[in-house]
Each structure stands twice: as structure tokens, then as C-alpha cells.
Amino acid sequence: DRGVNYSEIGKGGYREVAANQTDSALGTGAVGDRIHRLVIVGAGNVSIKDGTTAITEVFAAGNHELNITSKFGGWKVTTPAGATCLVIGDFTA
């Protein structure tokens, strides 16, 4: 189950981001979208952007609780060739 509390998914949704993606949008995106959790499987680091603003923290494999709200636009996720990511949150469709 990748360490996911599936009751969280029902609150806002999730997006799966495949390996080797650059700036993969989480829905159409808007200010106020939230990322509750990142679940990263595989090798390599995953990074996120708030609109076009890069978040300085990079995440390795594991289960990361973030609870962050976008201030500049929709969230975007970049994954390396060796990792996939499940992003749980509230995203604009």
C-alpha cells in the first residue's frame, strides 16, 4: 500500500506521476491547491514547483507529509528516470 492512508485520498484526490517527467502538472492548477503528501518509490530525487517557483527542498524515496498550499499557481512535479510519485492533495481539476 506504499504507506498511504487511503482515507486521505477521498478528501481531495491524487495524481500519479510517472518516472522521467519534467514539470508534470497536478490538474489544471490554481493558487490555493494543496499537497498533503508525496509518496516516492524508486531511486532518485523528486522536486516540486509552486507555479513557476521552484521549491528548494528535493525529496528522496519515502513517504513525505507536506501539507503545503500553492501561492503562485498549480503544482508541478519533476521525477527522475528511476522514481515514480503518488501525490495526494486538493487539486483544481
C-alpha positions as CSV (number, residue, x, y, z in Angstrom):
1,D,0.0,0.0,0.0
2,R,3.1,2.3,-0.2
3,G,2.4,3.6,3.3
4,V,-0.7,5.6,2.1
5,N,-3.6,6.3,4.4
6,Y,-6.3,5.8,1.7
7,S,-8.9,7.9,3.7
8,E,-6.7,10.9,2.8
9,I,-7.3,10.3,-0.9
10,G,-11.1,10.8,-0.6
11,K,-10.6,14.3,0.7
12,G,-9.2,15.8,-2.5
13,G,-7.7,13.3,-4.9
14,Y,-4.4,12.1,-6.0
15,R,-2.2,12.2,-9.1
16,E,0.3,9.6,-10.2
17,V,3.5,11.0,-11.7
18,A,5.4,8.5,-13.9
19,A,9.2,8.3,-13.9
20,N,11.2,10.7,-16.0
21,Q,8.7,13.6,-16.1
22,T,9.5,17.3,-16.1
23,D,7.1,19.8,-14.7
24,S,4.1,17.4,-14.7
25,A,1.1,19.4,-13.8
26,L,-1.2,18.2,-11.0
27,G,-4.6,19.1,-12.6
28,T,-5.1,22.5,-14.3
29,G,-3.7,24.1,-11.2
30,A,-4.6,27.2,-9.3
31,V,-3.5,29.3,-6.3
32,G,-4.7,27.5,-3.2
33,D,-4.2,23.9,-4.4
34,R,-2.7,21.8,-1.7
35,I,-0.2,18.9,-1.5
36,H,-0.8,16.8,1.6
37,R,1.6,14.0,0.9
38,L,4.2,12.7,-1.5
39,V,4.9,9.0,-1.8
40,I,8.0,8.4,-3.8
41,V,9.1,4.9,-4.9
42,G,12.4,4.2,-6.6
43,A,15.8,5.8,-6.8
44,G,16.5,9.5,-7.4
45,N,15.1,12.8,-6.1
46,V,11.8,14.4,-6.9
47,S,11.3,18.1,-7.0
48,I,8.2,20.3,-6.9
49,K,7.2,23.8,-8.2
50,D,4.6,26.2,-7.0
51,G,3.5,27.6,-10.4
52,T,6.9,28.6,-11.8
53,T,8.6,29.0,-8.4
54,A,10.8,26.1,-7.5
55,I,10.6,24.7,-4.0
56,T,14.2,24.4,-2.8
57,E,13.7,21.1,-1.0
58,V,14.2,17.9,-3.0
59,F,12.6,14.7,-1.9
60,A,14.1,11.2,-1.9
61,A,12.2,7.9,-1.8
62,G,9.8,7.6,1.0
63,N,6.5,9.0,2.4
64,H,6.7,12.7,2.9
65,E,3.9,14.7,4.7
66,L,3.9,18.3,3.4
67,N,0.6,20.0,3.9
68,I,1.5,23.0,1.8
69,T,-0.7,25.4,-0.2
70,S,0.3,26.9,-3.5
71,K,0.8,30.7,-3.6
72,F,1.7,31.2,-7.2
73,G,-0.2,28.7,-9.3
74,G,-0.7,25.0,-9.8
75,W,1.8,22.4,-8.5
76,K,4.3,20.7,-10.9
77,V,6.4,17.7,-10.2
78,T,9.6,16.5,-11.7
79,T,10.7,12.9,-11.4
80,P,14.0,11.2,-12.4
81,A,14.1,8.1,-14.6
82,G,14.3,5.8,-11.6
83,A,11.4,7.1,-9.4
84,T,7.6,7.4,-9.6
85,C,5.5,9.6,-7.3
86,L,2.0,9.5,-5.9
87,V,0.8,13.0,-4.9
88,I,-2.1,13.3,-2.5
89,G,-3.9,16.6,-2.1
90,D,-6.5,19.0,-3.3
91,F,-6.0,19.9,-6.9
92,T,-8.0,22.1,-9.4
93,A,-9.5,19.7,-12.0
